[in-house]
Amino acid sequence: MKTNKVKLYHKKRFWAGILLAQFLLFFILSKIDVVVTFFERLFEIQKGFHQILYSSIPFSVGDVFYILIISIFLFFIFKILKQNSRKKYVLKFLILINILYFIYQISWGMLYFQKPLLEKLPEKELELSYIKQLTFEYLEKCRKTRSLVKEDQSGVFTITNINVIKDEILRNQTQLPSSLNNKKGTRIQAFKSSLFKPIMSYSGILGYYNPFTAEAQYNSALPSTYIPFTLSHESAHQLGYAREQEANFIGFLIGENSTNLDLKYSTDYFVLKSLLNFLAERDPEFVKEILAEYSPEMQRDRLAEKLFVKKHEGLLDVFFGFTNDLFLKSNQQDGSITYSYFIDLLIRYK
């Protein structure tokens, strides 16, 4: 009996050591360019396989996977809290954590350390006068495009055909500038409406990429202004862009010259909001002036967004905002509430 306890103790120490060794190993590997490039190429090979494997299934396989994982975690925690089963289930829990962490890192985590897109663009200063000029330009773009899209009975923008938008995004992936993009689109439609829509609505999460299934999840309950660009953003993750603001920039490139008016409007509106958010602390009066210049149609869309956010305010929004901020910062990003990197990319591109 004593021998078994000693063996179990050593096994737990072994797997705890393996987990620590993984943390150190992947940290060191993230600093070696040739290794990061290897993982980029590995992702290029496996992303098509994953998307083919799961795209034909009508529901989100990744969400089901997360439900199973969460259920298993809760079961383990319950067992660990019980004195008579604690030692055995701590070991199993450590093994599971090791497996999931390893799969995550080799399939996605190392992509956060790719060469930044910023280095592929010419240096430019973030001059406030030019950013304001750009804001006026995007205001006019939005006013024009908004007058051409469909509305619901309340006069709020509504998507005409979401499948057409998805096809347009996949087609536009293949037309990204070769000077910026060296990743190949699969043309496989692996966009999935998330099973966690209520949670996402209350958490402030618009969409997310599942690294275990390569599906692009989105919250289909969002106001229509969000959805096309959210799909475009998540498709950038499917291409292999891990950093959030780089995915925003690639999403912008996918939608900026789109012939699909819904995607075009959602993209232009995202850029306008990003510019205004960037300017909010620097020149709040200017932001107020621009908001006052919104067309009546755009004012209705803005109100619909504000009502949606107000309806779903709560602790989940605070919790997920905090945890997402920590996650982004742990992967060498600026955090969830930042627009400067996207604006920097935008200005350099322009």
C-alpha positions as CSV (number, residue, x, y, z in Angstrom):
1,M,0.0,0.0,0.0
2,K,2.8,2.4,1.0
3,T,4.7,1.5,-2.3
4,N,1.6,2.4,-4.4
5,K,1.4,5.8,-2.6
6,V,5.1,6.5,-3.3
7,K,4.6,5.5,-7.0
8,L,1.6,7.8,-7.2
9,Y,3.5,10.7,-5.6
10,H,6.4,10.3,-8.1
11,K,3.9,10.2,-11.0
12,K,2.3,13.4,-9.9
13,R,5.7,15.0,-9.6
14,F,6.7,13.7,-13.0
15,W,3.6,15.2,-14.8
16,A,3.9,18.5,-12.9
17,G,7.5,18.6,-14.0
18,I,6.5,17.9,-17.6
19,L,4.0,20.7,-17.5
20,L,6.7,23.1,-16.2
21,A,9.1,21.8,-18.8
22,Q,6.5,22.5,-21.5
23,F,6.1,26.1,-20.3
24,L,9.9,26.7,-20.4
25,L,10.3,24.8,-23.7
26,F,7.7,26.7,-25.7
27,F,8.9,30.0,-24.1
28,I,12.4,29.3,-25.4
29,L,11.1,28.1,-28.8
30,S,9.0,31.3,-29.2
31,K,12.3,33.3,-29.3
32,I,13.8,31.2,-32.1
33,D,12.7,32.5,-35.5
34,V,13.4,29.3,-37.5
35,V,11.2,27.3,-35.0
36,V,8.3,29.8,-35.2
37,T,8.6,29.6,-39.0
38,F,8.4,25.8,-38.7
39,F,5.1,26.1,-36.7
40,E,3.7,28.5,-39.3
41,R,4.3,25.9,-42.1
42,L,2.9,23.2,-39.9
43,F,-0.3,25.3,-39.5
44,E,-0.5,25.7,-43.3
45,I,-0.5,21.9,-43.6
46,Q,-3.0,21.1,-40.9
47,K,-5.5,23.9,-41.2
48,G,-7.0,22.6,-44.5
49,F,-7.3,19.1,-43.0
50,H,-9.1,20.3,-39.9
51,Q,-11.5,22.5,-41.9
52,I,-12.4,19.7,-44.3
53,L,-12.9,17.4,-41.4
54,Y,-15.3,19.6,-39.5
55,S,-16.9,22.0,-42.1
56,S,-19.5,19.5,-43.2
57,I,-20.9,19.1,-39.7
58,P,-23.8,21.6,-39.3
59,F,-23.1,22.5,-35.7
60,S,-20.0,23.7,-33.9
61,V,-17.8,20.7,-33.1
62,G,-15.4,22.9,-31.2
63,D,-18.2,24.1,-28.9
64,V,-19.2,20.5,-28.1
65,F,-15.5,19.8,-27.5
66,Y,-15.3,22.7,-25.0
67,I,-18.5,21.5,-23.3
68,L,-17.0,18.1,-22.8
69,I,-13.7,19.5,-21.6
70,I,-15.5,21.8,-19.1
71,S,-17.6,18.9,-17.9
72,I,-14.5,16.7,-17.4
73,F,-12.7,19.6,-15.6
74,L,-15.7,20.0,-13.2
75,F,-15.8,16.3,-12.6
76,F,-12.0,16.3,-11.8
77,I,-12.4,19.3,-9.4
78,F,-15.3,17.5,-7.6
79,K,-13.1,14.4,-7.3
80,I,-10.1,16.3,-6.2
81,L,-12.1,18.1,-3.4
82,K,-13.0,14.7,-2.0
83,Q,-10.4,13.4,0.3
84,N,-10.6,9.7,-0.7
85,S,-10.1,10.3,-4.4
86,R,-7.9,13.4,-4.5
87,K,-4.5,11.8,-5.1
88,K,-5.6,9.7,-8.1
89,Y,-7.6,12.5,-9.8
90,V,-4.9,15.1,-9.4
91,L,-2.6,12.8,-11.4
92,K,-5.3,12.4,-14.2
93,F,-5.9,16.2,-14.2
94,L,-2.2,16.9,-14.6
95,I,-2.0,14.5,-17.6
96,L,-5.0,16.1,-19.2
97,I,-3.6,19.6,-18.8
98,N,-0.3,18.5,-20.3
99,I,-2.0,17.0,-23.4
100,L,-4.3,20.0,-24.0
101,Y,-1.5,22.5,-23.5
102,F,0.8,20.6,-25.9
103,I,-1.9,20.3,-28.6
104,Y,-2.8,24.0,-28.2
105,Q,0.8,25.2,-28.6
106,I,1.7,23.1,-31.6
107,S,-1.5,23.8,-33.4
108,W,-1.9,27.5,-32.6
109,G,-0.1,29.0,-29.6
110,M,3.3,29.4,-31.4
111,L,1.6,31.6,-34.1
112,Y,1.4,34.5,-31.7
113,F,5.2,34.9,-32.1
114,Q,5.2,35.2,-35.9
115,K,7.0,38.2,-37.5
116,P,4.6,41.2,-36.9
117,L,2.7,42.6,-39.9
118,L,3.9,46.0,-38.9
119,E,7.4,45.1,-40.1
120,K,6.1,44.5,-43.6
121,L,4.8,48.0,-43.9
122,P,6.7,51.3,-44.3
123,E,7.1,53.4,-41.1
124,K,4.7,56.4,-40.7
125,E,4.0,58.7,-37.8
126,L,0.5,58.6,-36.3
127,E,-0.3,62.2,-37.1
128,L,-3.5,63.4,-35.5
129,S,-4.4,65.6,-38.5
130,Y,-4.2,62.7,-40.9
131,I,-6.1,60.4,-38.6
132,K,-8.9,63.0,-38.5
133,Q,-8.8,63.3,-42.2
134,L,-9.2,59.5,-42.5
135,T,-12.1,59.6,-40.1
136,F,-13.9,62.0,-42.3
137,E,-13.2,59.8,-45.3
138,Y,-14.6,56.7,-43.6
139,L,-17.6,58.7,-42.3
140,E,-18.5,59.5,-46.0
141,K,-17.9,55.9,-47.0
142,C,-20.2,54.6,-44.3
143,R,-22.9,57.2,-45.2
144,K,-22.8,56.2,-48.8
145,T,-22.7,52.4,-48.3
146,R,-25.3,52.5,-45.6
147,S,-27.8,54.1,-48.0
148,L,-27.5,51.0,-50.3
149,V,-28.0,48.2,-47.8
150,K,-31.3,46.6,-46.5
151,E,-33.1,47.6,-43.3
152,D,-35.5,45.7,-41.0
153,Q,-38.9,47.1,-39.9
154,S,-37.2,49.3,-37.3
155,G,-35.0,50.9,-40.0
156,V,-31.9,49.1,-38.7
157,F,-29.3,47.5,-41.1
158,T,-30.0,43.8,-41.6
159,I,-28.0,41.2,-43.5
160,T,-29.4,40.1,-46.8
161,N,-27.7,36.7,-47.2
162,I,-25.1,35.5,-44.7
163,N,-23.9,32.6,-46.9
164,V,-23.1,35.0,-49.7
165,I,-21.0,37.0,-47.3
166,K,-19.1,33.9,-46.2
167,D,-18.4,33.0,-49.8
168,E,-17.2,36.5,-50.5
169,I,-14.8,36.5,-47.5
170,L,-13.3,33.2,-48.7
171,R,-12.9,34.5,-52.2
172,N,-11.3,37.7,-51.0
173,Q,-8.8,35.8,-48.9
174,T,-7.2,34.7,-52.2
175,Q,-6.8,38.3,-53.3
176,L,-4.9,39.7,-50.3
177,P,-1.7,41.6,-51.2
178,S,1.2,39.2,-51.6
179,S,3.6,41.7,-50.1
180,L,1.7,41.4,-46.8
181,N,0.2,37.9,-46.9
182,N,2.0,34.6,-47.5
183,K,-0.8,32.4,-46.3
184,K,-3.2,30.4,-48.5
185,G,-6.9,30.4,-48.1
186,T,-8.6,27.0,-48.2
187,R,-11.9,28.2,-49.7
188,I,-13.6,25.9,-47.2
189,Q,-16.5,27.3,-45.4
190,A,-15.9,26.5,-41.7
191,F,-17.9,29.4,-40.1
192,K,-20.2,28.2,-37.3
193,S,-22.8,29.9,-35.3
194,S,-21.7,29.3,-31.7
195,L,-23.7,27.2,-29.3
196,F,-22.7,29.7,-26.6
197,K,-24.6,32.6,-28.1
198,P,-26.3,33.7,-24.8
199,I,-22.9,33.6,-22.9
200,M,-21.2,35.4,-25.7
201,S,-23.8,38.2,-25.7
202,Y,-23.3,38.8,-22.0
203,S,-19.5,38.5,-22.2
204,G,-18.9,40.9,-25.0
205,I,-17.3,38.2,-27.2
206,L,-18.3,38.7,-30.8
207,G,-16.6,35.5,-32.1
208,Y,-13.6,33.3,-31.6
209,Y,-11.3,30.8,-33.4
210,N,-11.2,27.3,-32.1
211,P,-7.6,26.0,-32.4
212,F,-8.7,22.4,-31.9
213,T,-11.1,22.3,-34.8
214,A,-10.1,25.3,-36.9
215,E,-13.8,26.5,-36.9
216,A,-14.6,30.2,-36.9
217,Q,-17.3,30.7,-34.3
218,Y,-19.5,33.8,-34.3
219,N,-22.4,35.1,-32.2
220,S,-25.3,35.1,-34.7
221,A,-27.4,37.0,-32.1
222,L,-25.3,40.2,-32.6
223,P,-26.7,43.3,-34.4
224,S,-26.0,42.9,-38.1
225,T,-23.5,45.7,-38.1
226,Y,-21.1,43.4,-36.2
227,I,-21.5,40.1,-38.0
228,P,-19.9,40.5,-41.5
229,F,-16.7,42.0,-40.1
230,T,-16.6,39.5,-37.3
231,L,-16.7,36.7,-39.9
232,S,-13.9,38.4,-41.8
233,H,-11.9,38.8,-38.6
234,E,-12.3,35.1,-37.6
235,S,-11.4,34.1,-41.2
236,A,-8.1,35.9,-40.7
237,H,-7.5,33.6,-37.7
238,Q,-8.3,30.6,-39.9
239,L,-5.6,31.9,-42.3
240,G,-3.1,31.8,-39.5
241,Y,-3.1,35.3,-38.0
242,A,-3.1,34.8,-34.3
243,R,-2.7,38.4,-33.0
244,E,-6.1,40.1,-32.6
245,Q,-5.3,43.4,-34.1
246,E,-3.5,41.8,-37.0
247,A,-6.7,39.7,-37.6
248,N,-8.6,43.0,-37.6
249,F,-6.3,44.4,-40.2
250,I,-6.5,41.3,-42.4
251,G,-10.3,41.4,-41.9
252,F,-10.2,45.0,-43.1
253,L,-8.2,44.0,-46.2
254,I,-10.7,41.3,-47.0
255,G,-13.7,43.6,-46.7
256,E,-12.5,47.1,-47.8
257,N,-13.1,46.6,-51.5
258,S,-15.7,44.0,-51.3
259,T,-18.5,43.9,-53.9
260,N,-20.8,42.7,-51.2
261,L,-22.4,45.8,-49.7
262,D,-23.2,44.2,-46.3
263,L,-19.5,43.2,-45.9
264,K,-18.3,46.5,-47.2
265,Y,-20.5,48.5,-44.8
266,S,-19.7,46.4,-41.8
267,T,-16.0,46.8,-42.6
268,D,-16.1,50.5,-43.2
269,Y,-18.1,51.0,-40.0
270,F,-15.6,49.0,-38.0
271,V,-12.8,51.2,-39.2
272,L,-14.7,54.3,-38.5
273,K,-15.5,53.1,-34.9
274,S,-11.8,52.1,-34.4
275,L,-10.7,55.6,-35.5
276,L,-13.2,57.3,-33.2
277,N,-12.1,55.0,-30.3
278,F,-8.5,55.9,-31.0
279,L,-9.4,59.6,-30.9
280,A,-11.7,59.5,-28.0
281,E,-9.1,60.4,-25.4
282,R,-7.0,62.6,-27.7
283,D,-9.8,64.8,-29.0
284,P,-13.3,64.0,-27.5
285,E,-14.9,67.1,-29.1
286,F,-13.9,66.0,-32.5
287,V,-15.4,62.6,-31.8
288,K,-18.7,64.2,-30.8
289,E,-18.7,66.2,-34.0
290,I,-18.3,63.1,-36.1
291,L,-21.0,61.2,-34.2
292,A,-23.4,64.2,-34.9
293,E,-22.6,63.8,-38.6
294,Y,-23.8,60.2,-38.8
295,S,-26.6,59.8,-41.2
296,P,-30.1,59.0,-39.7
297,E,-29.6,55.4,-40.9
298,M,-26.2,55.1,-39.1
299,Q,-27.7,56.7,-36.0
300,R,-30.3,54.0,-35.9
301,D,-27.6,51.3,-36.3
302,R,-25.5,52.9,-33.5
303,L,-28.6,53.0,-31.2
304,A,-29.3,49.3,-32.0
305,E,-25.7,48.4,-31.0
306,K,-25.9,50.5,-27.8
307,L,-29.2,48.9,-26.8
308,F,-27.7,45.4,-27.4
309,V,-24.7,46.2,-25.2
310,K,-26.9,47.8,-22.5
311,K,-29.2,44.8,-22.5
312,H,-26.3,42.4,-22.0
313,E,-24.3,44.3,-19.4
314,G,-23.2,42.4,-16.4
315,L,-20.5,40.6,-14.4
316,L,-19.7,38.2,-17.4
317,D,-18.7,41.1,-19.5
318,V,-16.3,42.3,-16.8
319,F,-14.9,38.8,-16.1
320,F,-14.4,37.9,-19.8
321,G,-12.9,41.3,-20.5
322,F,-10.4,40.8,-17.7
323,T,-9.4,37.3,-18.6
324,N,-9.2,38.0,-22.3
325,D,-6.9,41.0,-21.5
326,L,-4.6,38.8,-19.4
327,F,-4.6,36.1,-22.2
328,L,-3.7,38.7,-24.9
329,K,-0.9,40.2,-22.8
330,S,0.5,36.8,-22.1
331,N,0.9,36.3,-25.8
332,Q,2.7,39.5,-26.5
333,Q,-0.4,41.6,-27.4
334,D,-1.5,44.9,-26.0
335,G,-4.7,43.6,-24.4
336,S,-8.3,43.6,-25.5
337,I,-9.1,47.3,-25.2
338,T,-6.5,48.8,-27.6
339,Y,-6.8,50.3,-31.1
340,S,-3.4,51.8,-31.6
341,Y,-1.8,48.7,-33.3
342,F,-4.7,48.4,-35.8
343,I,-4.6,52.1,-36.4
344,D,-0.8,52.0,-36.9
345,L,-1.3,49.2,-39.5
346,L,-4.0,51.1,-41.2
347,I,-2.0,54.3,-41.4
348,R,1.1,52.5,-42.7
349,Y,-1.0,50.7,-45.3
350,K,-2.7,53.9,-46.5
